[in-house]
Amino acid sequence: MRRPFLLLLAPFVLVACGGQVDSVDGKNDPNQNTSTNPNNKNLPNTVIGSFDLTFVSVVVTSPNPGQSPATQSSPSQNANARLDVEKIPDDLGSYAAAVTPRWGITNELAPTLSASLLALDKGYVAFSLPAPNAGSNVSDHWTSIDLGRTANGGFDGTFTATGSEEVSEGDEVFEYDLAAKGTIANDVTAPETRTTVVSSSGPPNALLPWDSITAQIAEPIADDSNRKSFSVSPLPNGAAATFQSSGEESDGVAGTTTFHGYLSDWTGVGGTQATLSVGAVLDPSGNASAPLTAPISFFDVGAARAAFTFGGGVAPMSSWDTTGNSIGFLGGDSPDATCESGACAKIGPIDGQRCTPFPFGLAGILAGSKISTLHVRYRILVGPSANATGGPQLVSQPQLVAIQTASPGGAPVSTTFGFATTDLKTISPVLGMSQGTDWTTFDVPLNAPATTVGFAVRFGDSNFCGGPLFNSDAALVLIDSVTAD
């Protein structure tokens, strides 16, 4: 385990108390564990280290005599979790402890040490799963875990736990009491790996060249010793993907470690196929994950340009549109009065009911000597249904449009823009819309100057769930140009 884990847990730690405190370090007998419990085979004579917990027997009871008994399975039954215990390097004899369900969140608990057990409380460990009925959920919260100890200071291989179970069925919530018995063993569980090769802002079936190539490991994994396990090939022009873990996700705070990989060069990548390979990854106990591979498709965003305008027969910007009618290019060879310059791109109209990402957008690559700012020239048009009498009222959309920018080898950055009702003016109908903003320039500063900048423009995702702010086909965006300096 790594020191950042300890420091973050220190505020939750209790001073060890009770009998054989020295035996926590195995000082009584470093070579022998005399417990006869078969579950403690090969357990060390110390409670310090990483261990596997298994909830073997879970009992759910109703706290009230008149309450119906629980009919669903407990999500904790036969569930596994990792226990990490370490002595804090201070003069108080303090200890830190945390329990992490598989693919779950690390839960900090306060350890109290005595001669017969290590008691964990002042926190909780959570397991959950969907209930059999649609819209239902079952969650177990273990608030007390007592781990038995041997006379030699190590664990005896068993634990007991108590807590509560919550069953949510629509508007009704039922609570039950929990009790469990389980086993504890040395950490011999190998890490698991999951890969994500889905674009965060691009098409649903391919990555933009600057998208993260992501792998998650179900353990806190050291960055430096494991990043060499990740690779992407084949890539053109000598490009490579550089992987690193994302901040605190690798220091033991979270139950998983996420590694992100970014391409060093986008030239020739568009439209190609590659493979993400993940070799054996080691957890803090030395257990190795099984290797795996995942196919990758890269979206073709076209060649880099100094600027994106749409008139004079210039090929339009690269786009994706699974709806078939949500992306359009107006003007082209003959000017269109809809556009400020005679030619523009249209995104929308949008479906105000959507909770998932909109499956359409635009992308391109800008090239320059020293790009520090992108400039997006746009106009938002709103239909009469947005503020129809008796219908949903469109008050504002501060995150209506999302713009993602990136440079080779770096993580993309997203920003958003929108409008308020005070920005809207009544206009002669344009593409069926009766209100609109003026043509406006939205400036997107980069984190650092670059000679190559990728960008994607699409509708944002976060404003359309939990009740529409406007009716269907109520808004669209016109993009007159994307430039940079």
C-alpha positions as CSV (number, residue, x, y, z in Angstrom):
1,M,0.0,0.0,0.0
2,R,1.1,3.5,-0.6
3,R,1.5,6.4,1.9
4,P,-1.1,8.7,0.3
5,F,-3.8,6.1,1.3
6,L,-2.6,6.4,5.0
7,L,-2.6,10.1,5.1
8,L,-6.1,10.4,3.8
9,L,-7.4,7.8,6.3
10,A,-5.6,9.3,9.3
11,P,-8.5,11.5,10.4
12,F,-10.7,8.4,10.8
13,V,-8.2,6.4,12.8
14,L,-8.6,5.4,16.5
15,V,-5.6,4.6,18.7
16,A,-5.1,0.9,19.2
17,C,-6.2,-0.3,22.6
18,G,-6.5,-3.5,24.6
19,G,-4.2,-6.4,25.2
20,Q,-1.4,-7.7,22.9
21,V,-0.9,-4.6,20.8
22,D,2.7,-5.5,20.0
23,S,1.4,-8.7,18.3
24,V,-0.1,-6.6,15.5
25,D,3.4,-6.6,14.0
26,G,3.9,-10.3,14.6
27,K,6.5,-9.8,17.4
28,N,5.2,-12.5,19.6
29,D,6.0,-15.3,17.2
30,P,7.0,-14.4,13.6
31,N,7.1,-18.0,12.4
32,Q,3.9,-19.6,13.7
33,N,0.2,-19.1,13.7
34,T,-1.3,-21.5,16.2
35,S,-5.0,-21.0,15.4
36,T,-6.9,-24.2,14.5
37,N,-9.4,-22.4,12.4
38,P,-9.1,-23.8,8.8
39,N,-10.0,-20.4,7.3
40,N,-6.8,-18.8,8.5
41,K,-4.4,-21.0,6.5
42,N,-1.2,-19.2,5.8
43,L,-2.4,-16.0,7.3
44,P,0.5,-13.9,8.8
45,N,0.9,-13.1,12.5
46,T,-0.1,-9.5,11.8
47,V,-3.3,-7.6,10.9
48,I,-1.2,-5.3,8.7
49,G,-1.5,-5.9,4.9
50,S,-4.0,-6.6,2.2
51,F,-6.6,-9.4,2.7
52,D,-9.6,-10.9,0.9
53,L,-13.0,-10.8,2.7
54,T,-15.9,-13.0,1.6
55,F,-19.4,-12.6,3.0
56,V,-20.4,-16.3,3.3
57,S,-23.6,-16.2,5.3
58,V,-25.9,-13.2,5.2
59,V,-29.1,-13.0,7.2
60,V,-31.8,-10.3,6.5
61,T,-34.4,-9.7,9.1
62,S,-37.3,-7.3,9.5
63,P,-36.9,-4.8,12.3
64,N,-40.6,-4.5,12.9
65,P,-42.9,-7.5,13.7
66,G,-45.6,-6.4,11.2
67,Q,-43.2,-5.8,8.3
68,S,-43.1,-8.2,5.4
69,P,-39.9,-10.3,5.3
70,A,-37.4,-9.5,2.6
71,T,-37.9,-11.6,-0.6
72,Q,-35.0,-10.4,-2.6
73,S,-31.4,-11.8,-2.5
74,S,-28.8,-9.9,-0.6
75,P,-26.2,-8.3,-2.8
76,S,-23.6,-9.1,-0.1
77,Q,-24.2,-12.9,-0.3
78,N,-20.9,-14.5,-1.5
79,A,-19.6,-11.0,-2.3
80,N,-15.9,-10.2,-2.1
81,A,-14.0,-7.2,-0.9
82,R,-10.4,-6.2,-0.2
83,L,-9.3,-5.2,3.3
84,D,-6.3,-2.9,3.7
85,V,-4.8,-2.3,7.1
86,E,-1.6,-0.3,7.8
87,K,0.0,1.2,10.9
88,I,0.4,5.0,10.7
89,P,3.9,6.2,11.1
90,D,3.2,8.3,14.2
91,D,3.9,8.0,18.0
92,L,0.3,7.2,18.9
93,G,0.2,3.5,17.7
94,S,-2.6,4.4,15.3
95,Y,-3.9,2.3,12.4
96,A,-5.7,2.9,9.2
97,A,-8.2,0.6,7.6
98,A,-10.3,0.5,4.4
99,V,-12.6,-2.0,2.7
100,T,-13.1,-2.0,-1.0
101,P,-15.9,-4.1,-2.7
102,R,-14.9,-5.5,-6.1
103,W,-15.3,-2.6,-8.6
104,G,-16.7,-0.6,-5.8
105,I,-15.7,2.5,-3.8
106,T,-13.1,2.3,-1.1
107,N,-14.8,2.8,2.3
108,E,-12.8,4.2,5.2
109,L,-13.5,2.7,8.6
110,A,-12.1,3.4,12.1
111,P,-10.1,0.4,13.5
112,T,-10.1,-0.5,17.2
113,L,-7.5,-3.1,18.1
114,S,-7.8,-5.5,21.0
115,A,-6.3,-8.9,21.9
116,S,-9.2,-10.8,20.4
117,L,-10.3,-8.8,17.4
118,L,-9.9,-5.9,15.0
119,A,-13.2,-3.9,15.1
120,L,-14.1,-1.6,12.2
121,D,-16.8,1.0,12.5
122,K,-17.6,4.7,12.0
123,G,-18.1,4.2,8.3
124,Y,-19.8,1.7,6.1
125,V,-19.2,-0.8,3.3
126,A,-21.8,-0.8,0.5
127,F,-22.9,-3.5,-1.9
128,S,-25.9,-3.0,-4.2
129,L,-27.7,-4.5,-7.2
130,P,-30.9,-4.0,-9.1
131,A,-33.9,-5.7,-7.5
132,P,-36.1,-8.2,-9.5
133,N,-38.8,-5.6,-10.0
134,A,-38.1,-2.9,-12.6
135,G,-37.2,0.4,-11.1
136,S,-36.1,-1.2,-7.8
137,N,-32.7,-1.3,-6.1
138,V,-31.3,-3.2,-3.1
139,S,-28.4,-1.8,-1.1
140,D,-26.5,-3.3,1.8
141,H,-24.6,-1.0,4.2
142,W,-22.3,-2.8,6.7
143,T,-21.5,-0.4,9.5
144,S,-19.6,-2.8,11.8
145,I,-17.1,-5.5,11.0
146,D,-15.4,-7.5,13.7
147,L,-12.4,-9.6,12.5
148,G,-11.2,-12.3,14.9
149,R,-7.5,-12.5,16.0
150,T,-5.3,-15.3,17.2
151,A,-3.0,-15.3,20.2
152,N,-0.1,-14.7,17.8
153,G,-1.6,-11.4,16.6
154,G,-2.9,-12.4,13.2
155,F,-6.4,-12.9,11.9
156,D,-8.1,-16.1,12.7
157,G,-9.8,-16.3,9.3
158,T,-13.3,-15.3,10.3
159,F,-15.4,-12.1,10.8
160,T,-18.9,-11.1,11.7
161,A,-20.7,-8.0,10.5
162,T,-23.9,-6.0,11.1
163,G,-25.6,-3.3,9.1
164,S,-28.8,-2.5,7.3
165,E,-30.4,-3.2,3.9
166,E,-32.5,-0.8,2.0
167,V,-34.9,-1.9,-0.7
168,S,-36.3,0.8,-2.9
169,E,-39.3,0.0,-5.0
170,G,-40.4,3.2,-6.7
171,D,-41.8,5.5,-4.1
172,E,-41.6,2.9,-1.3
173,V,-38.4,2.2,0.7
174,F,-38.1,-0.7,3.1
175,E,-35.3,-1.2,5.6
176,Y,-34.1,-4.4,7.1
177,D,-31.4,-5.5,9.6
178,L,-28.3,-7.3,8.4
179,A,-26.0,-9.8,10.0
180,A,-23.3,-11.8,8.4
181,K,-20.5,-14.3,8.9
182,G,-17.5,-14.4,6.6
183,T,-14.0,-15.5,6.0
184,I,-10.7,-13.6,5.6
185,A,-7.7,-14.7,3.7
186,N,-4.5,-13.4,2.2
187,D,-5.0,-11.2,-0.8
188,V,-4.7,-13.7,-3.7
189,T,-7.4,-12.1,-5.9
190,A,-5.9,-11.0,-9.2
191,P,-6.9,-7.5,-10.6
192,E,-9.5,-7.4,-13.3
193,T,-9.3,-5.1,-16.3
194,R,-12.0,-3.3,-18.2
195,T,-11.4,-1.3,-21.4
196,T,-13.4,1.7,-22.7
197,V,-13.0,2.6,-26.4
198,V,-16.0,4.8,-26.7
199,S,-15.7,8.4,-27.7
200,S,-16.7,11.0,-25.1
201,S,-17.7,13.6,-27.7
202,G,-17.6,11.9,-31.0
203,P,-19.5,9.2,-32.9
204,P,-20.9,6.1,-31.1
205,N,-18.8,3.6,-33.0
206,A,-15.3,5.2,-33.3
207,L,-12.8,7.3,-31.3
208,L,-11.8,10.8,-32.3
209,P,-8.0,10.8,-32.7
210,W,-7.7,12.7,-29.4
211,D,-10.1,10.7,-27.4
212,S,-8.9,8.9,-24.3
213,I,-8.1,5.2,-24.7
214,T,-9.2,4.0,-21.3
215,A,-8.5,0.9,-19.1
216,Q,-9.8,0.5,-15.6
217,I,-8.2,-1.9,-13.0
218,A,-10.2,-3.2,-10.0
219,E,-7.4,-2.4,-7.6
220,P,-5.3,0.6,-6.6
221,I,-2.4,0.1,-9.0
222,A,1.0,1.8,-9.1
223,D,1.4,4.1,-12.1
224,D,5.1,3.9,-12.9
225,S,5.5,0.1,-12.6
226,N,2.4,-0.7,-14.7
227,R,2.0,1.9,-17.4
228,K,4.3,-0.2,-19.7
229,S,1.6,-2.9,-19.7
230,F,-0.5,-0.7,-22.0
231,S,0.0,-0.3,-25.8
232,V,-1.9,0.6,-29.0
233,S,-0.8,-0.8,-32.4
234,P,-0.5,-0.5,-35.3
235,L,-0.3,3.3,-35.6
236,P,0.9,5.2,-38.6
237,N,3.9,7.6,-38.8
238,G,5.6,6.3,-35.7
239,A,2.7,7.5,-33.4
240,A,2.4,5.9,-30.0
241,A,-0.1,6.1,-27.1
242,T,1.2,7.3,-23.8
243,F,-0.7,6.0,-20.8
244,Q,-0.8,7.3,-17.2
245,S,-3.2,6.9,-14.3
246,S,-5.6,9.7,-13.5
247,G,-4.6,11.4,-10.3
248,E,-6.0,10.2,-7.0
249,E,-7.7,7.2,-8.6
250,S,-4.3,5.4,-8.3
251,D,-3.5,6.3,-4.7
252,G,-5.8,3.9,-2.9
253,V,-8.7,6.3,-2.4
254,A,-10.9,4.8,-5.1
255,G,-11.6,1.1,-5.6
256,T,-10.3,1.3,-9.2
257,T,-7.4,2.7,-11.0
258,T,-8.0,4.3,-14.4
259,F,-5.3,4.6,-17.0
260,H,-5.8,7.0,-19.9
261,G,-3.9,6.8,-23.2
262,Y,-3.5,9.6,-25.7
263,L,-1.9,9.5,-29.2
264,S,1.3,11.5,-29.8
265,D,0.5,12.1,-33.5
266,W,-2.9,12.1,-35.3
267,T,-1.5,12.2,-38.9
268,G,-3.0,9.4,-40.9
269,V,-4.9,7.9,-37.9
270,G,-8.4,8.8,-39.2
271,G,-10.3,5.8,-40.6
272,T,-7.8,3.2,-39.4
273,Q,-8.1,0.2,-37.1
274,A,-5.9,-0.6,-34.1
275,T,-5.8,-2.8,-31.0
276,L,-5.4,-1.8,-27.4
277,S,-3.3,-4.4,-25.6
278,V,-3.2,-4.7,-21.8
279,G,-0.5,-7.0,-20.4
280,A,-0.3,-8.4,-16.9
281,V,-0.9,-5.6,-14.3
282,L,0.3,-6.2,-10.7
283,D,-1.6,-5.1,-7.6
284,P,0.1,-4.2,-4.3
285,S,0.2,-7.8,-3.2
286,G,1.9,-8.9,-6.5
287,N,-1.2,-10.6,-8.0
288,A,-1.2,-10.3,-11.8
289,S,-4.2,-9.6,-14.1
290,A,-4.9,-11.6,-17.2
291,P,-3.9,-10.0,-20.4
292,L,-6.6,-8.7,-22.8
293,T,-7.1,-6.9,-26.1
294,A,-9.8,-4.6,-27.4
295,P,-10.3,-3.3,-31.0
296,I,-10.2,0.4,-31.8
297,S,-11.7,2.3,-34.7
298,F,-10.6,5.9,-35.3
299,F,-13.0,8.4,-36.9
300,D,-11.7,10.2,-39.9
301,V,-11.8,14.0,-39.1
302,G,-10.0,14.9,-42.4
303,A,-6.8,16.8,-42.9
304,A,-5.8,19.8,-40.8
305,R,-6.8,23.2,-42.0
306,A,-5.9,26.8,-41.1
307,A,-9.6,27.6,-40.7
308,F,-13.0,26.0,-41.3
309,T,-15.5,28.0,-43.5
310,F,-18.1,26.4,-45.7
311,G,-18.5,28.4,-48.9
312,G,-16.9,28.4,-52.3
313,G,-17.2,24.7,-52.8
314,V,-14.9,23.8,-49.9
315,A,-15.5,20.3,-48.6
316,P,-17.6,20.5,-45.4
317,M,-16.3,19.6,-42.0
318,S,-16.3,16.0,-40.9
319,S,-19.5,15.0,-39.2
320,W,-21.4,12.0,-37.8
321,D,-25.1,11.7,-37.7
322,T,-26.9,8.4,-36.8
323,T,-30.3,10.1,-37.2
324,G,-29.7,11.0,-40.8
325,N,-31.1,14.5,-40.6
326,S,-29.5,16.3,-37.8
327,I,-26.4,17.6,-39.5
328,G,-26.5,19.8,-42.6
329,F,-24.3,22.1,-44.7
330,L,-26.0,25.1,-46.2
331,G,-24.6,27.4,-48.9
332,G,-21.7,25.6,-50.5
333,D,-21.5,26.7,-54.2
334,S,-24.3,29.2,-54.0
335,P,-24.9,31.6,-51.0
336,D,-27.6,30.8,-48.5
337,A,-29.2,33.7,-46.6
338,T,-29.6,31.6,-43.6
339,C,-25.8,31.8,-43.0
340,E,-24.0,35.0,-42.0
341,S,-21.3,34.4,-44.7
342,G,-23.5,32.6,-47.2
343,A,-22.5,29.1,-46.1
344,C,-22.6,27.4,-42.7
345,A,-23.2,24.1,-40.8
346,K,-26.4,23.2,-39.1
347,I,-26.6,21.1,-36.0
348,G,-30.1,20.0,-35.0
349,P,-33.0,20.4,-34.4
350,I,-32.6,18.6,-31.1
351,D,-34.9,16.3,-29.2
352,G,-35.6,17.9,-25.8
353,Q,-36.5,14.6,-24.3
354,R,-33.1,13.0,-24.7
355,C,-31.2,11.8,-21.6
356,T,-28.3,10.2,-23.5
357,P,-25.6,11.9,-25.7
358,F,-26.9,13.3,-29.0
359,P,-25.6,11.0,-31.8
360,F,-24.4,13.8,-34.1
361,G,-21.8,16.4,-34.2
362,L,-18.9,18.1,-36.1
363,A,-15.1,17.6,-35.8
364,G,-11.9,18.9,-37.4
365,I,-8.3,19.7,-36.9
366,L,-6.8,23.2,-37.0
367,A,-3.1,23.9,-37.7
368,G,-1.2,27.1,-37.1
369,S,2.2,28.4,-35.9
370,K,1.0,29.0,-32.3
371,I,-2.7,28.5,-31.6
372,S,-3.9,29.8,-28.3
373,T,-7.6,30.4,-28.9
374,L,-10.4,28.9,-31.0
375,H,-13.2,31.2,-32.3
376,V,-16.6,29.6,-33.0
377,R,-19.0,31.9,-34.9
378,Y,-22.5,30.7,-34.2
379,R,-26.2,31.5,-33.9
380,I,-28.9,29.7,-32.0
381,L,-32.4,29.4,-33.3
382,V,-35.4,28.5,-31.2
383,G,-38.8,27.3,-32.4
384,P,-42.3,28.5,-31.2
385,S,-42.8,25.2,-29.2
386,A,-40.1,26.2,-26.8
387,N,-42.2,28.8,-25.0
388,A,-45.7,27.8,-26.1
389,T,-48.5,28.8,-23.8
390,G,-49.2,25.9,-21.4
391,G,-46.1,24.0,-22.5
392,P,-42.6,23.8,-20.9
393,Q,-41.0,27.2,-20.6
394,L,-37.5,27.6,-22.0
395,V,-35.8,29.8,-19.4
396,S,-32.1,29.3,-20.3
397,Q,-29.7,26.8,-21.8
398,P,-26.2,27.7,-20.5
399,Q,-24.9,24.3,-21.7
400,L,-26.8,23.9,-24.9
401,V,-23.6,23.4,-27.0
402,A,-20.4,21.6,-26.0
403,I,-17.0,22.2,-27.6
404,Q,-14.1,19.8,-27.0
405,T,-10.5,20.8,-27.8
406,A,-7.3,18.8,-27.6
407,S,-3.7,18.8,-28.8
408,P,-1.6,15.6,-29.6
409,G,-0.6,13.7,-26.5
410,G,-2.9,15.6,-24.2
411,A,-6.3,15.1,-22.6
412,P,-9.2,16.8,-24.3
413,V,-10.9,19.7,-22.5
414,S,-14.6,20.5,-22.8
415,T,-16.4,23.8,-22.5
416,T,-20.0,24.8,-23.2
417,F,-22.1,27.8,-24.3
418,G,-25.8,28.6,-24.7
419,F,-28.1,31.5,-24.1
420,A,-30.7,33.1,-21.9
421,T,-34.2,34.2,-23.0
422,T,-32.9,37.8,-23.0
423,D,-30.6,36.8,-25.9
424,L,-33.6,35.8,-28.0
425,K,-35.3,38.0,-30.6
426,T,-38.4,37.4,-32.6
427,I,-37.4,36.8,-36.2
428,S,-39.0,35.9,-39.5
429,P,-39.1,32.1,-39.6
430,V,-35.7,30.5,-40.4
431,L,-35.7,26.7,-40.8
432,G,-39.0,26.7,-38.9
433,M,-37.7,28.6,-36.0
434,S,-39.3,31.9,-34.9
435,Q,-36.7,33.2,-32.4
436,G,-33.0,33.5,-32.5
437,T,-29.8,35.0,-31.1
438,D,-27.6,37.4,-33.0
439,W,-24.5,36.0,-34.7
440,T,-22.0,35.7,-31.9
441,T,-18.4,34.6,-31.5
442,F,-17.6,32.2,-28.7
443,D,-13.9,32.1,-27.8
444,V,-12.3,28.9,-26.5
445,P,-8.8,29.6,-24.9
446,L,-6.5,26.6,-24.8
447,N,-4.6,25.5,-21.8
448,A,-1.3,25.9,-23.7
449,P,-0.4,27.1,-27.2
450,A,-0.2,24.3,-29.8
451,T,0.5,24.0,-33.5
452,T,-2.2,21.4,-34.0
453,V,-5.6,21.5,-32.3
454,G,-8.5,19.0,-32.6
455,F,-12.1,20.1,-31.9
456,A,-15.6,18.6,-31.8
457,V,-18.9,20.6,-31.6
458,R,-22.1,18.9,-30.5
459,F,-25.1,19.5,-28.3
460,G,-24.4,19.1,-24.5
461,D,-25.8,16.1,-22.6
462,S,-26.6,17.3,-19.1
463,N,-29.6,19.5,-19.6
464,F,-32.2,17.2,-21.1
465,C,-32.8,14.6,-18.4
466,G,-35.3,14.7,-15.6
467,G,-37.9,16.6,-17.6
468,P,-37.5,18.5,-20.8
469,L,-36.7,22.2,-20.7
470,F,-38.4,22.5,-24.1
471,N,-40.4,20.5,-26.6
472,S,-39.0,18.4,-29.4
473,D,-37.5,20.2,-32.4
474,A,-37.3,23.4,-30.4
475,A,-33.7,24.5,-31.1
476,L,-30.8,24.3,-33.5
477,V,-27.3,25.8,-33.9
478,L,-25.8,27.3,-37.0
479,I,-21.9,27.3,-37.2
480,D,-20.6,29.9,-39.7
481,S,-16.9,29.3,-39.0
482,V,-14.3,27.8,-36.7
483,T,-11.0,29.7,-36.7
484,A,-8.0,30.1,-34.5
485,D,-5.1,32.4,-33.6
